[in-house]
Amino acid sequence: MRFKGLEERIGYHFKEPKLLRQAMCHSSFANERHMNRLLNNERLEFLGDAVLELITSEFLFEAYPKMPEGEATRTRASIVCEQTLALCARDLGLGEFLLLGKGEERTGGRDRDSVTSDAMEALLGAIYLDGGFANAKEFVHSFILNDIEHKKLFFDSKTILQEEIQGETTEALHYELIGEEGPDHNKRFMAHVCLGDKAIGTGSGRTKKAAEQEAAYRALLERHRAARDRNAGTAE
């Protein structure tokens, strides 16, 4: 019964429920209970990673017929990277279903990008084994390749912001760490992105890099919103 809620969320019901349980079984859980190490989710993660690359490659090939191979390779890498998969896992609420050891639980494993992204791939691997390629493809399109432009803006935010700013001003863009909170094993950092001496975006994250990335993303959203407002005003 533990995983019925997850099946409802993803819209797929397993014929072999043990595959879903294994996909959610972190190595820390298996180790604490002296389980066979092959029963954690690492092998399913390995399989899911390969399935994800194939489905993503097919999607980019068909959806972007004019995209050069080099750009397609970079785009695929940004889609299948740890941060993207962790974002998808958060949207799905996957962390609440993970089977974690007590130590991993205490140190914030349910929200750790490395843990949730691996679980996302393991879940995909489990769906592929249980229901075949068509069901795996439907899952990827629904929960990973959805809203692709928004995700690309987020994960390329620092580069995109830098390029936009360079086209408008000679003022330097830089990032400032403005605070941190939490114990060493579960830190959260806060950062500003600044143009000259003015903060134009604020973000937070489990690493300094993640905080900077979110700050850049917030700055981009504000810039794009302001541009839409200006265009709307001009149109009137």
C-alpha positions, 0 to 999 in steps of 0.5 A: 500500500505504501506506493499506491500514491506514487502509482496514482501520481505517475499514472502507471500501475505495476504488474510486479510491485516488487520492481517499484519497491526496489526502485525506491530502495536506497542503498542505505536502507538495504545496508541497514537491513543487511539485504542483498545489495542487488536489491537496492535501486542501483541496477535499476538506475543503471538501466533507467539511465540508458532508457532515458538517453535513448528516449531523450535522443529520439525526442530531440531528433524528432522535435528539433529537426534543424538542431545540429548534433553538437547542440543536441548533445549539449541539450540532452546532457542538460536534460538527463543531468542530476539537477534536472532529474532532481527537479522532476523528482521534486515536482513528482514528490518522489522523495516522500516515497523513498526507503532510506536508512536512518542516517540518510534520513537524518541528513536530508536524503529525501531532498538530496539531488543525488538521491532523488535523481538516482531514484527517478532513473531507477523508477524509469528502469522499473517501468521499462522492465514492467511495462515495456518501452512504450510505457517508459516513453510515456513516463519520460514525456510526461514527467521529464520532457514536459515544459522543456523550455522552462527547464532549459532556462533554469539550468542554463540560467547563469549563461543566458543571463550573462549573454543578455547582460553583455548585450546591454551594458558594460557593468560587471555581473557577479554573485555574492553569498549572503548567508547560510543556515542549517547544520554542516550535513544539511546546509542551505546557502543564499546568494545574490546576483548583482549588476554593478552594486545592485542585486537583481536576483536572489536564490537559495540552494543546498550548494553555493552553485545551486544558490547562484543558479537560482538567483540567476533564474529569478533575475531572468524571470524578472527581466523577461516579465518586465520586457513582456510588460513593456511590449504590452504597453507599446502594443496598447 
